[in-house]
Amino acid sequence: MIHQYKLNGYNIVLDVYSGSVHVVDDVAYDIIAMYETNTKDEIIDAILKKYADNPEVNREEILEIIDGIDDLKKNGKLFAEDKYAGLAINFKKKNNVIKALCLHVAHTCNLTCDYCFASQGKYQGERALMSFEVGKQAIDFLVANSGTRRNLEIDFFGGEPLMGWDVVKQLVAYARSIEKEKNKNFRFTLTTNGVLVDDEVIEFANKEMHNVVLSLDGRREIHDRLRRTVNNKGSYDIIVPKFQKFVESRGNKGYYVRGTFTHDNVDFTNDIFHMADLGFTELSMEPVVCSPDEPYALTEEDLPKLFEQYEILAKDMLRRQKEGKPITFYHYMIDLTGGPCIYKRVTGCGSGTEYMAVTPWGELFPCHQFVGDPAYSLGDVWKGVTNTAVQDKFRMCNAYARKECQDCWAKLYCSGGCAANSYHASGDITGIYEYGCKLFKKRMECAIMMKVAEQFDK
Amino acid sequence: MKHIQTLETRDLAASAKNGGCGECQTSCQSACKTSCGVANQQCENCSEDK
């Protein structure tokens, strides 16, 4: 399968199953489009007719291009066959390793963001903080189920995890104390709204947190519209100076300033550029996930505008790169040579199998977005996964699990997409969230175009 | 320009033979938390089978 598209002056041909990316001229672009369904003579006739005004396009030239396509096909770089359908199921069947936990250290929050999928941190339940004992058991559960996997990830999440900060520090200390003996390398992430960030948090996080995710929606008026304090005030002025100090002192450790855009800021690139103006360079901006009934839900009419925004962003990032002031956008980070192997690409996000969320009470869910839904309770950190029927369903989630994905060129980039989004959109984790698919495909087209531009527009 | 120029990319078919070590990051664990993708994940062990 191939995917052809034109963007920013480039004709790009993506060969889905080999992962190859080709940049072609107009004539080759047209020939590739006809190659699988037309004879050589039909192609020659059609191309000569289409380019009748161009004396450089002649029979010999066309045959040369066809020969080039033949060679690429022979070498498995164009029209490569799909040999991976069985890989995902077999790989996931064999693989019972858990490698990441999302620890909900606080089911409470000091902001009341309208769009929060966690219902202001409570996840449709009671407010609660995780105790050290529960967190320690979660770490032991992770280690015990991680097999020979050395790199283990723990995300301190909420609600607002800094509301349970003492426990976070104790859990980091505990994990570090067993790292050597268990031959593990813990990578911690802290996801915070910033309200409680202070010098002590910054110092500890810079020492221990592999990554910090700092929530900021962009421009003050956009951020303050939905990210409000419990006293109904905007939080922008509270958090921005803290985030700036945090990021300045971060050194070479990872961070993302992460925002959510909604129907209210379809021009979200202005929020990304605002983040850049504030001095942040590692950026992520996600479409809101919510009921279509919400006033801030993204609409079908927003889609073309969002596509345009992604293009604006990609082109502006190339400009910034050229000027020596690059910014990183999470969804445009794509490494064509050092990216994921085919197993990673077909096995899906790992929710419910290699990744789980843990509530303050130690209950296990397939991921943070399923927390609070009793039908998706997997078990707990003491007894482990007891609801194997649900886990088996997640085990079957992969790039080939959905009929809608069969003919989709992007399936080896999204690996079947987000199970939670599919569930909320279609009622089934093996359904699809079509709106999200459309945005994802646009982002991938832009990301690949940027790689092309980096190579050819020096 | 040449009619067709090919970028250097990881050979996915080759990675079926020697990939799958599982040491890479879980997809949703870093910055998105709401929209899975694997394309931007780094291979922890890619130098062996690019």
Chai-1 contact restraints between the chains, C-beta under 6 A:
chainA,res_idxA,chainB,res_idxB,connection_type,confidence,min_distance_angstrom,max_distance_angstrom,comment,restraint_id
A,S18,B,L12,contact,1.0,0.0,6.0,A-B,restraint_1
A,G19,B,T9,contact,1.0,0.0,6.0,A-B,restraint_2
A,G19,B,R10,contact,1.0,0.0,6.0,A-B,restraint_3
A,G19,B,L12,contact,1.0,0.0,6.0,A-B,restraint_4
A,S20,B,T9,contact,1.0,0.0,6.0,A-B,restraint_5
A,V21,B,L7,contact,1.0,0.0,6.0,A-B,restraint_6
A,V21,B,T9,contact,1.0,0.0,6.0,A-B,restraint_7
A,H22,B,I4,contact,1.0,0.0,6.0,A-B,restraint_8
A,H22,B,T6,contact,1.0,0.0,6.0,A-B,restraint_9
A,V23,B,Q5,contact,1.0,0.0,6.0,A-B,restraint_10
A,V24,B,I4,contact,1.0,0.0,6.0,A-B,restraint_11
A,D25,B,M1,contact,1.0,0.0,6.0,A-B,restraint_12
A,D25,B,H3,contact,1.0,0.0,6.0,A-B,restraint_13
A,A28,B,H3,contact,1.0,0.0,6.0,A-B,restraint_14
A,A28,B,I4,contact,1.0,0.0,6.0,A-B,restraint_15
A,I65,B,H3,contact,1.0,0.0,6.0,A-B,restraint_16
A,G68,B,I4,contact,1.0,0.0,6.0,A-B,restraint_17
A,A100,B,T26,contact,1.0,0.0,6.0,A-B,restraint_18
A,A100,B,Q29,contact,1.0,0.0,6.0,A-B,restraint_19
A,R149,B,G22,contact,1.0,0.0,6.0,A-B,restraint_20
A,N151,B,E23,contact,1.0,0.0,6.0,A-B,restraint_21
A,E153,B,Q29,contact,1.0,0.0,6.0,A-B,restraint_22
A,D155,B,Q29,contact,1.0,0.0,6.0,A-B,restraint_23
A,N211,B,S30,contact,1.0,0.0,6.0,A-B,restraint_24
A,V213,B,A31,contact,1.0,0.0,6.0,A-B,restraint_25
A,Y256,B,A31,contact,1.0,0.0,6.0,A-B,restraint_26
A,R258,B,A31,contact,1.0,0.0,6.0,A-B,restraint_27
A,S284,B,A31,contact,1.0,0.0,6.0,A-B,restraint_28
A,E286,B,C32,contact,1.0,0.0,6.0,A-B,restraint_29
A,E286,B,T34,contact,1.0,0.0,6.0,A-B,restraint_30
A,V289,B,T34,contact,1.0,0.0,6.0,A-B,restraint_31
A,Y330,B,A31,contact,1.0,0.0,6.0,A-B,restraint_32
A,M333,B,N40,contact,1.0,0.0,6.0,A-B,restraint_33
A,I334,B,A39,contact,1.0,0.0,6.0,A-B,restraint_34
A,I334,B,N40,contact,1.0,0.0,6.0,A-B,restraint_35
A,L336,B,T9,contact,1.0,0.0,6.0,A-B,restraint_36
A,T337,B,E8,contact,1.0,0.0,6.0,A-B,restraint_37
A,T337,B,R10,contact,1.0,0.0,6.0,A-B,restraint_38
A,T337,B,K50,contact,1.0,0.0,6.0,A-B,restraint_39
A,G338,B,C43,contact,1.0,0.0,6.0,A-B,restraint_40
A,G338,B,C46,contact,1.0,0.0,6.0,A-B,restraint_41
A,G339,B,R10,contact,1.0,0.0,6.0,A-B,restraint_42
A,P340,B,V38,contact,1.0,0.0,6.0,A-B,restraint_43
A,P340,B,Q41,contact,1.0,0.0,6.0,A-B,restraint_44
A,P340,B,C43,contact,1.0,0.0,6.0,A-B,restraint_45
A,C341,B,S15,contact,1.0,0.0,6.0,A-B,restraint_46
A,C341,B,G19,contact,1.0,0.0,6.0,A-B,restraint_47
A,I342,B,L12,contact,1.0,0.0,6.0,A-B,restraint_48
A,I342,B,S15,contact,1.0,0.0,6.0,A-B,restraint_49
A,I342,B,A16,contact,1.0,0.0,6.0,A-B,restraint_50
A,I342,B,G19,contact,1.0,0.0,6.0,A-B,restraint_51
A,Y343,B,G19,contact,1.0,0.0,6.0,A-B,restraint_52
A,Y343,B,G20,contact,1.0,0.0,6.0,A-B,restraint_53
A,K344,B,C24,contact,1.0,0.0,6.0,A-B,restraint_54
A,K344,B,V38,contact,1.0,0.0,6.0,A-B,restraint_55
A,R345,B,V38,contact,1.0,0.0,6.0,A-B,restraint_56
A,C349,B,S27,contact,1.0,0.0,6.0,A-B,restraint_57
A,C349,B,C28,contact,1.0,0.0,6.0,A-B,restraint_58
A,C349,B,C36,contact,1.0,0.0,6.0,A-B,restraint_59
A,G350,B,T26,contact,1.0,0.0,6.0,A-B,restraint_60
A,Y355,B,T26,contact,1.0,0.0,6.0,A-B,restraint_61
A,Y413,B,A39,contact,1.0,0.0,6.0,A-B,restraint_62
A,C414,B,G37,contact,1.0,0.0,6.0,A-B,restraint_63
A,S415,B,V38,contact,1.0,0.0,6.0,A-B,restraint_64
A,G417,B,C36,contact,1.0,0.0,6.0,A-B,restraint_65
A,C418,B,S35,contact,1.0,0.0,6.0,A-B,restraint_66
A,C418,B,C36,contact,1.0,0.0,6.0,A-B,restraint_67
A,G436,B,S35,contact,1.0,0.0,6.0,A-B,restraint_68
